[in-house]
Amino acid sequence: MTDTVAVGILADVHRGVGRVLLNRPKALNALTTDMIAAIDRVLAGWEHTPLSAVVLASTSTKAFCAGGDIRTIREHSLAGDAEASERFFASEYRLNARIAECPVPVVSLIDGLCMGGGLGLSVHGGFRVVTERAVLAMPETGIGFFPDVGASYFLPRLPGAIGMYLGLTGHRLDAADALYAGLATHFVPADRLDAVGDALADSPGDPVDVVLNRLAGRSPVGGSGLAQVRGDVDWAFGAPTLGEIEKRLRHLDSPWAAAASLALESASPQSLEITHALLAGGRQRTLRECLAAELALTRTTVRTPDFLEGVRAALVDKDRAPAWRRASPGGPTSPPS
């Protein structure tokens, strides 16, 4: 494979299948501007190459991609380097759009963590394969940010109110839940995952769906915990306002509702408001319109106290909670002294 270790990816074309491997394992493949640009260049260079598919995967079993390198974005914000932050997000969103518009099938192999920017790499392609180790989430409201990478496009298009639930709470999905929600399309056991590329190369004339089904083990979707609470998810998170969502969760008085309420109480109030507004209007926008709206929001969000505090608490001073807290289901209070 083409050695691009310096920027954290490996890439080649093997028997008519383009392969991109994320190769920053110590950072759980957190995306840097250089990684994003390298993947974008590779995909652009393959536009006129006769390929049967493009496979996106990881060299690590711990993570497909844990998201964007938000710690570095915080450093840019503290340094007043708005240009560097905008370059990162603009490059990332451009790559998301390129994947969505790729003329050949894109197959993402999700083994381990896939969060934030990892979903941006995978969900816009046609095929998202998960293993029994997969964990998917959009956890941005917990760090003072909002679900981006086109999440305002794909989350509202999930069944019922699942997208609003995932976007507001950052709830983590296992393989069964990801398949049930539609964020994943196929299940392949981890010990068969390396065979996907060769299987696609061996059958270039067969539909990708057929090839993946040949490798699939028994789907775990029947054990989805999300499916079991789907009615409550739709009723609570289908409410028209944040206040009504919180009210309905209190009314349900169940373990699931209590966990969802706690997630909202732990999130940035600013992020919840932004996320609710974005997702409520997402069905009316195209992907590119959603990405443009998200890019505009990043310009101000990365400079807010909620974002700077949230990233500090998550990645820098992990023994301290974010400075925000909520006085009641109705709104925020002043930060603790």
N, C-alpha and C positions, 0 to 999 in steps of 0.2 A: 504494500500500500504506500501511497505517497506520504512521506514523513513530514508532517506539519506539527510535530510535538511542541514546538516553540509556541504555537498559538492554541494548542489543546485539541486538535482533531487529526484524524487519519482519514484518507480518502483514496479510492481507486475505482476502476471499472473492472469487474470480474465476470467474464462470460456474459456480457450484455446486461449486467446488473450494477448500477452505481451504488457504491457503499460509502457512507460517512459514519465514522465512529468518533464519538465524543471521548476525549482522552485527557481529562483533567481529574483523575480519580481522587486525589487527596482533597480536592475542593468539591467532591460529589458532582463534578462536571458543571459547576456554576458558570454561567455564560459571561465571558468578557467581551468587550467591543471587538477585540482581535479575533476571538473565536467566531463571533457572529459574522464578521466580515469575511473570514476564511470560508465558512460554510456557504455564504452567499456567492462568493467567487466560484466555488466548486459547482454549485447548482447552475449558475449562469453559464459556465463553461461547458456544461453537459446539454445545454438546450438544443444543440444541433447534433448530438451524439445519439445514434440509434440504441436506445435502452428499452428493456422490457419492464424495468421497475427501478426505483431508488429506495434503498434501505437506510434508515437512520437508526443507529444503535449506540451502545456504550461499551467501553473496554472494562467497565466495572460491574460487578454483580450487586453492588450496594445502591447504585443510582443510575437511572437513565439521564436525568438532569434535575438538579435540585432548584433550578431557577436562575434568575439573573444575579450577577455579582453585586448585590444591593449594598454590601459594605463599602465597595468602591464608589458607588453612586453617592452614598452619604458623605464620604470623604470629599468628593467633588463639591457637594453642596456646602459643606463647612468651609471649603476653600474659596467659595464663590465662583467656581468654574462651571457656570451654567452651560457653556458650549460643550464641555466633555459629557455632561449628563445627557444633553439633547442628542449628541452624536450616538450615544449608546442606545437610547430608546428609538430614535429614528432608524438606526441600522437594524435593530431587532424587529421592529414592526414591518420594515421593508422585507426582511427575510420571511416573516410570517405570511405576508401576502404572496411572496414568490412560491412558497410551499403550497399554498392554497391553489395557485394557478399553474402548478407544474403540469406539463403536458403528458407525463407518464405517471403511473400509480406510485404514490409514496407510502412506504410501509415502515412504521415506527415500531421498534421492538422495546417494550417498556418492561424492564426488569429492575425492581427496586424503586427508589424514590423518583417521582415525576411531579414536580411542583412548579407553579408559576410559569416561568419561561420554558420549562420542560414541556408543559402542555401547549405552549405556543409553537414549539417545534413539531409536536406530534399531532395535535387534534385537527389541524388544518389539512393534513394529508388524508387520503381516503381510507387508510387501514392502520388501526392502532392495536397491536398485539400486546396482551398483558400476560405475565406469568403469575404463579402463586405468590411471588414476592413483591408484586407491584403495589405501590401506594401512591394515589393521585390526590392532589389538593390544590386549591387556590387560596393560600393563607394570608393574603395581603392585608386584610383589614386588621390583623393582629400586629402589624408593624407600622400602622399609620399610612398605608398606601391603599391601592384599590386594585381589583382584578383587571389586569391589562392583557397584552399580547392577543388582542381580539376577543377577550372573554366577554366583552359587552355584546359580541355577536354570537358566540357559541353557547354561552350559558343560557340566555333567554330561549334558545331553540331546543333545550333539553325538555323532556316530557314534564307536563304540569309545572309545579313551582320548584322543581329540583334545582334548577340553575340559581334561583334567588337564594335558596337555602345554602348551597355550596359557596356562593359568592359572598354572602354576608357572614357566615360562620367559619369558613375555612375548613369545614369538616373533611376528614381524610377518608378516602374510598379505598377499599381493597379491590381485588380483581373482580369479585362477584358484583360489588356495587358499581364498579366502573362499567362493566358489561351491561348491567341493568339500566344504568343512566344513559348509555349510549356514548360515553366518552371513549370506551374501548369497543372494538369490533370483533376481536377474536381472542381466544385463550389458547396458548401453547405452553406446555410445561417447560420450566426453565432448562431442563436437561435436553430439550429438543430445539431450543431457540437458535443455536448455532447452525442448525440445518436449514433455516428459512432461506437464507441467501442462495444456497446450492439448489434448493427445491425450486425456487423461482427461476434460476438459470437453466435447470433441467427441463422446465416446461414453459418456455417463453410464449407459446401460443395459447396457454390455458388462462382463464380468468384468475386473477390474484386470489379472489375469494375461494375458489376451488382448491388452489394450491395450499392455502393456509388451513383449510378444513381437513386436508389430508394429514396434517401434522398435529391437529388439535387433539387434546385429551378431552376428558369429560368436562364440560363447562361447569364452573362453580356457581353460575348465576342463580340456581335454585336456592342457594343459601344466602342470598343477599339480605343483609340487615336493613338496607334502605328500602327494599321492597316491602318489608314488614311494617314500616311506619309511613308508607307512601301517602295514605289518606290524610294523616296528620300533617305531613310535610306540605301537601297541596293546600290544605285548609289554612294552616298558620301562615305559611310564607306566600300564599296567594293573596294575602290582605293588601289593601291599597297603600298603606303607610307603614313606616317603621313602628310607630306607636301601636297600631292595630296588630302588627305581627307579634309584638311583645305581649299585648293583652291576650291574644289567642293562645300563646304559649303558656301563660299563667293559668288560663282556663283549662287547658288540657291536663295539667297536673300529673304528668307521667315522667318516668326516668328520661325518656328521649327529649321531652319538652324542657325538662330541667337542664339537661346538658346543652341544648340549643340556646336557652336563656343565658346560661353561664358564658357561652361563647360570645354572645352579643355584648354582655356586660364587660367582657375582657377585651373587646375590640375598641379601636379608636372611634369615638362618636363621629368625628369628621369623616373618617373612611366609610362608615356605615351610610352616612347621608349621600356621599358621592356614589358609592356602589349601588345603592337602591335606585337613585335617579338614572344611572347609566343602564342598569339592567332593565328597568321598567320601560325604557324607550328603545332597547336594542333590537327588538323584532322589526322595527320600521326602517332599520339602516342596513346598508350593505356592509360587507367586511371592511372594505377600504374606508367607508364613512366612519365605522366604529374605531378603526385604528387611528384615523385623523383626530377624532374626538378625544381618544385616550392620550395621544401625543400632546395635544393642547393642555390637558389636565396635568401631565407630568411636569410641565414647566413651573407650575406653582406648587404642586403637592410635595415635590422633593425638597422644598425650602421650608416647609411648615414645621412647627415644633412637634406635632404628632409624628411625622415621619422620622425626624432626627432622633426623637426619644424612642420610638418603636424599634428602629434598627439598633440603637445603642443597647436596648434591653435584650433584644434577640441575639445579637452577634458580638457585642463588645463587652458590656457589663452584665453578664447573664444572671448575676445574683440580685439584680434590681429589677423591679417591675417598671413598666412605662409610667410616665408622669400623669397620664390621663386616668380618670376613674369616673364612674357614673353614679350620680346621687340617687337616681331612680330610673325606672324604665322610660321615663319621659325625656331624659337629657343628661348632659355632662355637668360636672361640677368643676371647680378650680382644681388644679393639680395639687397633690399633697405637698406639704412643705418639707 
